[in-house]
Amino acid sequence: MNTESHRRTWRRRFMPVAENVAEARHGAQLVLSTWAIPEDTADTIALILTELAANAVRHARMPGRTFDVFLTYDGEKAVEVEVADGSPRRPVVKSFDPESTSGRGLLLVEALADAWEVREREFGKSVWARALVRS
């Protein structure tokens, strides 16, 4: 089967404010539903996206810059999530601290994603993650 013909993408641009993290998550949940992604996989993807978008808002906010959210479904096996922001600062995976009330986002992404990485961009960076579709 040629998955290129079934490839689907979704992209949205957001101002880096906290309310838009929930907006990005909600939009992703709607599109994943229309793509018939199984609920448990869609929940995982939504959580990954939420953590990456929250990091973009909290740690990478740049004056006059937005953050972009991309979802790509190959039509068969995997959904890729990418959140791009204008900051060149690379995120850091922190060690788990049970006393901390924040700083676990990338630990969650690392645990939930089948693969993830930070990608350099002309302006800023993006954090990319892949979740395999499990039926």
C-alpha positions in Angstrom: 0.0 0.0 0.0 1.3 3.4 -0.9 1.1 5.4 2.4 2.1 8.7 0.7 -1.4 8.9 -0.8 -2.9 8.5 2.7 -0.5 10.9 4.4 -2.3 13.6 6.4 -1.0 16.8 8.0 -2.3 19.4 10.3 -0.6 22.7 11.2 -1.5 25.6 13.5 0.3 28.7 14.7 -0.3 30.0 18.2 0.7 33.0 20.2 2.9 31.8 23.2 0.3 32.2 25.9 -0.8 29.5 28.4 -4.4 29.4 27.1 -3.1 28.3 23.7 -1.6 25.1 25.0 -5.2 23.9 25.7 -6.3 25.2 22.3 -3.5 23.3 20.6 -4.4 20.1 22.5 -8.1 20.4 21.7 -7.4 21.0 18.0 -5.1 18.0 17.9 -7.7 15.8 19.6 -10.3 16.8 17.0 -8.0 16.1 14.0 -6.8 12.8 15.5 -10.4 11.7 15.8 -11.1 12.6 12.2 -8.1 10.5 11.2 -9.5 7.6 13.2 -6.5 7.3 15.4 -7.3 4.8 18.3 -8.2 6.6 21.5 -5.2 5.4 23.6 -2.7 6.5 20.9 -4.6 9.8 20.4 -4.4 10.4 24.2 -0.6 9.7 24.1 -0.1 12.1 21.2 -2.2 14.8 22.9 -0.2 14.5 26.1 3.1 14.7 24.2 1.8 17.8 22.3 0.7 19.4 25.5 4.1 19.0 27.2 5.9 20.3 24.1 3.6 23.3 23.7 3.8 24.1 27.4 7.6 24.1 27.1 7.4 26.4 24.1 5.2 28.8 26.1 7.0 28.6 29.4 10.7 28.4 28.4 11.0 29.5 24.8 8.8 32.6 24.5 10.4 35.2 22.2 9.0 38.7 21.6 6.9 38.8 18.4 7.3 35.0 17.8 4.7 32.3 17.7 4.9 28.6 18.3 3.8 26.2 15.6 2.3 22.8 16.0 2.5 20.1 13.3 0.9 16.7 13.2 1.7 14.3 10.4 0.1 10.9 10.0 1.6 8.5 7.6 -1.8 6.8 7.1 -0.8 3.6 8.6 1.8 3.3 11.4 2.8 6.5 13.0 1.8 10.0 14.0 4.6 12.6 14.3 4.2 15.7 16.6 6.4 18.7 16.1 6.4 21.9 18.1 8.5 24.7 16.8 9.4 27.9 18.6 11.7 30.9 18.1 14.2 30.2 20.9 17.5 28.7 20.0 17.8 27.3 23.6 17.8 23.6 23.5 15.5 21.9 26.1 17.1 19.7 28.7 15.8 16.5 30.2 16.0 16.9 33.9 16.4 14.1 36.3 13.3 13.1 38.2 12.8 15.0 41.4 9.7 13.8 43.4 9.7 17.0 45.3 9.5 19.2 42.2 6.2 20.6 40.9 7.5 21.1 37.3 10.3 20.0 35.0 8.9 16.6 34.1 7.7 17.5 30.5 10.6 16.0 28.6 10.7 13.0 30.9 7.1 12.3 29.9 7.8 12.8 26.2 10.8 10.5 26.5 8.7 7.9 28.2 5.7 8.1 25.9 7.2 8.7 22.5 8.6 5.9 20.4 11.3 8.4 19.2 12.0 12.1 19.8 14.6 14.7 19.1 15.4 18.4 19.0 15.9 19.9 15.5 17.7 23.1 14.7 15.8 25.6 12.6 16.9 28.8 10.9 15.2 30.7 13.7 14.8 28.7 16.8 14.3 25.0 17.1 11.6 22.3 17.0 11.0 19.3 19.2 9.8 16.3 17.3 8.3 13.1 18.6 6.8 10.0 17.0 4.1 7.8 18.4 3.3 4.5 16.7 -0.4 3.8 16.1 -1.5 0.8 18.1 -4.9 -0.6 17.4 
